[in-house]
Amino acid sequence: MFTDPIFLLALVGVGICLSIWVLEAMKMDESNNIDIKTPSQDKISKIGFALGLVILYRVFINAGDLSIILLLATIISLIIWLTGKFTSNSYLGASGRGWFIPIFLIFVLRTFMYEPYQIPSGSMIPGLKVGDFILVNKHSYGLKLERTGKSFALAKDPKLGDVVVFIPPHKPMPFVKRLIGKPGDKVSYINKKLYLNDKPVPQSYYKTESGIDFYLENFDGKEVTVQHMRSRSSGAPSEWIVPEGMYFAVGDNRDNSNDSRYWGFIPRDNFMGTADYIWMTWECWSCMPSFKRAGSIK
């Protein structure tokens, strides 16, 4: 994100706009009503707003971390508020306070509590489907400012069976998978069946629909539903030893998932949190949003 020249230019542009806006506000007569803007301030505000939209667009395109932008916005709005307070400039003080409070609350909520995310693929079917909007629990494994990196407080390790949200080593965007291997574990996949440390993961047949077999798997007492497509071959037996500090995750849609079986292990610091809730499903732009699937994620 910070190597994107368009993003950086827009960020610098917003900084310049803010500086000009503050200088204009400092020149305002104290007798002016705080709701009144000078023509130049109004123009600067519109330019800054347009540049802000460019920043958000580039963050989205680069799968960047919005928490950093929210942190910068929180600090800047606090500085403007304090500047207005110490210079007795009511316009700056009111504007800074009006920005700081909502931005700070959004920053805390999104960075340390829950982040929304839309499921882009069918790799976690049947539990999660394309178009599901989920809430990612950002404090499941500790508190941190960025999506990747070490937690600065309340750190704890992922558990087997968790539906984890993480940044894979090969692509800078969130993935959602099922955690099935911890550091030191031996993971095997033979005839479409998982083995952990040479022991089969408990599995029982559930049902068959349209050429798809559904099974119930048990991870340390946590029962989850997975599916296998009868039209797909089992492939050659595979085996992995999970290195120290790494984890192994696969999709519940075992025959149609791009996961650790293909691109490798997940570093501990790359976990964002767990997928806790489905709050809405919106399958396509022409479809109506649905709340029928709303609820906890198993």
N, C-alpha and C positions, 0 to 999 in steps of 0.2 A: 504493500500500500504506500509506504513512504519512499518507494523507488519509482512511483508513477509520476512522470513530469506534469501531467494534467492536474492530478490531485495536489501536488506541491504548489503549482502556480495558483490554483484556486484558493489554497490555504493562505498563501502570501497575500493574495488579493483581498480576502476577507480581513486579514490583519490590517492591511492598509486602510480599508473602508472603516474599520472600527476606530483606528487612530484618528482619521479625519473627523469621524462622527463625534468622538469624545472632545476633540479640539473645538469643534463647532458648538458643542453643548457648553463647554467652559466659557465661551464668549457670550453666551446668552445672558440677557439681563435677568436678574432674580425676580423681577416683576412679571416676567412672562409666565403664562400658565404652563404647567408641566406637560399638558396634553398637546401643546402647540409645537409643531416642527417647522423649522426654517425650510425653504425650498431645497437648499443644498443638502440638508440632513435627509429629507424625504428621498432625494435622488440617490444619495449614498446608501440609504437603507434598502432601496430596491436592487441596487447593484450587489450589495452584500447578500441579500436574500437569494438572488440568482446564482451567485458563486457558491452559496451554501448548498443549493440543490445539486450543483456540479460535484461538490465534495461527497455528498450522500450517494450520488450515482456511481462515482468512482470507487467508493467503499464497497458498494454492492457488486460492481463488476469484478473487483479484485478479491472478493470474499474477505474483505478486511474486517477488523475488529472495531465496531462502533463505540465500544467502551472508552477507547483512547480519545476519540472525538468528543464524547460526552464529558470526559474528565477535563479536557482543554476548555470546553465551553463553560463548565462549572467554575473553573479557576478565573477565566476572563470576566464572567459576569460578577463574581465576587469582588474582583479588583475594581470593576466599574462602580459597584455598590459602595465599597469602602472609599473610593475616590470622591464620590458624590457626598458621602457622609462627612469626610474630613475637610472638604473644601466648601461645605455648606451649599452645594449645588443640588437643589431639590429635584431637578430634571434627571440628572445622572443617578442620584440615589434611588429615585422611584423606578427608573428603567432597570438599573442593575438588580435591585431587589425583585422586581417582577420577572426577570429572567432567571436569576439564581435559584429561587425556590423550586420551580417546576423542573428545571434541568438537573438540579442536584438529586431530586427525588427519583427522576427517571434513571439517572446514573446509578444510584444505589440499587434500585429495583432490578435493572437489567444486568448489572455487573455482578452483584452478590446474591441475588435471589433467583429470578427466572428470566430466561431469554426465549422469545418466540422463534420457532423454526418450522418450515414447511417441508414435509417429506417429498423428495424429488423422484424417487424410484421405488420399484416394487421389491427390493431386496429383503424387506422385513415383513412381507406378507406371510401369514394372515393377520398378524397383530397390528401392523402399521401399513397403511395403504397410500398410494400416490394421492397427494392433495390433502392429507391429514395435517392440520396445524397443531403442533405440540408445544408444550412448555418444558424447557430444559432447566432442570434444577442445578443452578450454578454453584451451590454450596455443598453438593453431595460429597465431594472429595477435598474440600477446603476452599479458602477464599484467595482469589488472585485478581489482579487488575486486567490482565490480558487472557485471551483464550488459551495460550500456551505459556509454559513457565511454571516455576515452583510456587506452591501456595505459601502465603505469608502467615496464615493462621488456620486452625481447625483442620489440618491435613489428615486425610485417611485414605486408605487404598481401596480401589475397586474390588467388588466381590463377584464371584462366579454367578452367572445368570443375569447380571445387571444389563439393562438396555442402555448402552453407553453412547455418549455423543463426544466426538473427538476430532482432532485434525490429523489425518494420516500423514506419514512421512513423505508421500509422493505427490500430494495435492493440497494446496492451502485453502481448503474449504471443509465444513463440518460433514462428518459421516455418522450414521446411526447403525449400530450393530449389536449383537449379543456377545457379551464377554464369556469366553469358554476356556481361557488359559491364562494362568498367572506365572510370574517369574519362577523358572525351574521346572515347570510342568512339561510333560511329554504329551503332545497332542497328536492323535492319529485319526485319519478319516479313511475307513475301509468299507466298501460296499454300501456307501451312503450312511454309514453309522459312525458316530463319534466315540473315540476312546480317550480317556484321560489317565495318564500314568498307567497304561496297559489295562485299564479297567473300562468296560463299556459304560457310557453315560446311560443311566436307566431310561428306557424308552418303551412305550406301549402304543399299539395301534389304536387310532381314534376313529377315523372314517375315510371314505373315498368319495370324491366328487369330480366329475368331468376329467378323469384321467390323472387326478392329483391325490396322492395318499397323504393323510394328515396323521402326525404322531404327537404324543405327549412326552416331553423329555423332562427330567428332573435334575436340577442343579442345586445341590445342597438344600434340598427341601422345597425349592422353588420350581413349580411345574409350569412349563411353557409349551405352546403349540408351534410345531414346525411343519413344513410341507416338502414333499418330493414329487417331481414330475415323472410319471411312468415313461414318458417319451425320451427322457434323458438317461444316458448310460451312467453307470457308477464311476467309470474312470479307474485309473490305476491307484492302488493304495498309496497314501501319502503320510508323512510323519515329520513333525517339527519339535524341536526342543526350544522352549521359550527362554531367551537370555535374561540375565539379571537386569532389572529396571524396565523390562518390556512386558507387553501383554498381547494376547491373541483373541481376535473377535471375528465372528462370522455372522452372516445374515440368517434369519429364520427361514427364508425362501432358499433352501440349500442349493438348488440347481440353477439359481439365477441371482447370484450375489457376488459382487466384486469386493472381496474382503481379504483377511490376513492369509488365506490360502494362496492368494495370487501375488499380493504386493508386500507381504511380510508383517513385521511386528509393530506394535504401537508403543512409543516411549511413554513412560508414566506422566511426564509433564505435559503431554498433549491432550489429556482428558479435560473436556469442558465441564462435564457433569453427567447426569442421568436424564433420560426422557421419562418424565413423570406423568404427564397428562395430555390427552387429546382434548382440545377445546373447540375445534371446528374442523369440518371437512369441506374443501372447495376444489373439486376435481378439474374444472376447466373454467375459462373466463365466461363462457356462455351458460354455465351451470349456476344453479342457486346454491349458496352455502347451506350446509346441513349441520345439525348439532346432534344427530342420532348416535354418532359414535363417540360423543363426548364422555370422558371418564378416565380413570386411572389406567396406566399402561403396565401390563404384566411382563 
